[in-house]
Amino acid sequence: MKIAIVSYSFTGNNDKFAASLASELPATHIRITTQKPFAMKSIVLDMIFSRTPKVHPHPDSLQQYDLILFVAPVWMGNVASPVRAYLHALQSKRQAYGLLSISGGADGENPKLMAELLKRTGASPAIVLDQHIKDYITLDSPPTRQDTSAYKISDTDAVRLSENAIKEIKKLIAPV
Ligand SMILES: Cc1cc2nc3c(=O)[nH]c(=O)nc-3n(C[C@H](O)[C@H](O)[C@H](O)COP(=O)(O)O)c2cc1C
């Protein structure tokens, strides 16, 4: 089975997690880049106005894979906007896909992810695993949004995140 790990990251966490996951599975790791440089302002505007930024590589380049696992942050309760073009492209294909994320989690779960994926692709994801930075930070008080947004995952965190993900992926496909 040909698996692609397709990652987008604004501050590095999801790319680091994706790199560890791709080497452990193994799978091909493809990093999404945006045509225009991305800034905090772009994130907020994309989320408010439901914009889909232009990205590289072209979504059609993923046709050869049997399973596409997107690894990307959650922004304002939604999947990061650079993933949208790939989700829309899945509407016309019958490819299995999933979403894995290391998001902040300071405000609890991100309950809208499943519905968003279904709406954008027209098909249910094979897997959704949203892991939270709040569970990786040790502080005297519960981590705030500022704490989670500032946190950069370590190599050890990336391995732990991938091990958790692989346990779930193995339930889908055996052997991986
Ligand atoms: C504008 C913005 C909005 C965010 N919204 C959420 C959110 O709704 N839920 C959440 O769990 N984390 C949220 N986060 C935290 C990110 O998902 C988290 O910091 C993630 O690890 C960043 O991934 P990256 O380093 O790959 O860009 C948000 C971060 C930013 C910058």
Ligand as a Chemical Component Dictionary entry (heavy atoms), coordinates in Angstrom:
data_LIG
# 
_chem_comp.id                   LIG 
_chem_comp.type                 NON-POLYMER 
_chem_comp.pdbx_formal_charge   0 
_chem_comp.three_letter_code    LIG 
# 
loop_
_chem_comp_atom.comp_id 
_chem_comp_atom.atom_id 
_chem_comp_atom.alt_atom_id 
_chem_comp_atom.type_symbol 
_chem_comp_atom.charge 
_chem_comp_atom.model_Cartn_x 
_chem_comp_atom.model_Cartn_y 
_chem_comp_atom.model_Cartn_z 
_chem_comp_atom.pdbx_ordinal 
LIG C1  C1  C 0 -4.338 31.475 14.626 1  
LIG C2  C2  C 0 -4.245 30.194 15.386 2  
LIG C3  C3  C 0 -5.407 29.536 15.754 3  
LIG C4  C4  C 0 -5.344 28.334 16.475 4  
LIG N1  N1  N 0 -6.508 27.703 16.797 5  
LIG C5  C5  C 0 -6.469 26.523 17.453 6  
LIG C6  C6  C 0 -7.667 25.810 17.734 7  
LIG O1  O1  O 0 -8.786 26.220 17.396 8  
LIG N2  N2  N 0 -7.566 24.650 18.411 9  
LIG C7  C7  C 0 -6.366 24.146 18.812 10 
LIG O2  O2  O 0 -6.349 23.076 19.424 11 
LIG N3  N3  N 0 -5.197 24.773 18.547 12 
LIG C8  C8  C 0 -5.222 25.953 17.875 13 
LIG N4  N4  N 0 -4.056 26.602 17.572 14 
LIG C9  C9  C 0 -2.766 26.022 18.022 15 
LIG C10 C10 C 0 -2.039 25.247 16.907 16 
LIG O3  O3  O 0 -2.860 24.241 16.354 17 
LIG C11 C11 C 0 -0.774 24.621 17.502 18 
LIG O4  O4  O 0 0.055  25.619 18.032 19 
LIG C12 C12 C 0 -0.011 23.774 16.476 20 
LIG O5  O5  O 0 0.889  22.910 17.128 21 
LIG C13 C13 C 0 0.761  24.603 15.487 22 
LIG O6  O6  O 0 1.252  23.729 14.509 23 
LIG P1  P1  P 0 2.449  24.094 13.540 24 
LIG O7  O7  O 0 3.673  24.361 14.413 25 
LIG O8  O8  O 0 2.629  22.875 12.720 26 
LIG O9  O9  O 0 2.081  25.293 12.752 27 
LIG C14 C14 C 0 -4.078 27.789 16.842 28 
LIG C15 C15 C 0 -2.909 28.459 16.452 29 
LIG C16 C16 C 0 -2.981 29.629 15.729 30 
LIG C17 C17 C 0 -1.698 30.303 15.318 31 
# 
loop_
_chem_comp_bond.comp_id 
_chem_comp_bond.atom_id_1 
_chem_comp_bond.atom_id_2 
_chem_comp_bond.value_order 
_chem_comp_bond.pdbx_ordinal 
LIG C1  C2  SING 1  
LIG C2  C3  SING 2  
LIG C2  C16 DOUB 3  
LIG C3  C4  DOUB 4  
LIG C4  N1  SING 5  
LIG C4  C14 SING 6  
LIG N1  C5  DOUB 7  
LIG C5  C6  SING 8  
LIG C5  C8  SING 9  
LIG C6  O1  DOUB 10 
LIG C6  N2  SING 11 
LIG N2  C7  SING 12 
LIG C7  O2  DOUB 13 
LIG C7  N3  SING 14 
LIG N3  C8  DOUB 15 
LIG C8  N4  SING 16 
LIG N4  C9  SING 17 
LIG N4  C14 SING 18 
LIG C9  C10 SING 19 
LIG C10 O3  SING 20 
LIG C10 C11 SING 21 
LIG C11 O4  SING 22 
LIG C11 C12 SING 23 
LIG C12 O5  SING 24 
LIG C12 C13 SING 25 
LIG C13 O6  SING 26 
LIG O6  P1  SING 27 
LIG P1  O7  DOUB 28 
LIG P1  O8  SING 29 
LIG P1  O9  SING 30 
LIG C14 C15 DOUB 31 
LIG C15 C16 SING 32 
LIG C16 C17 SING 33 
# 
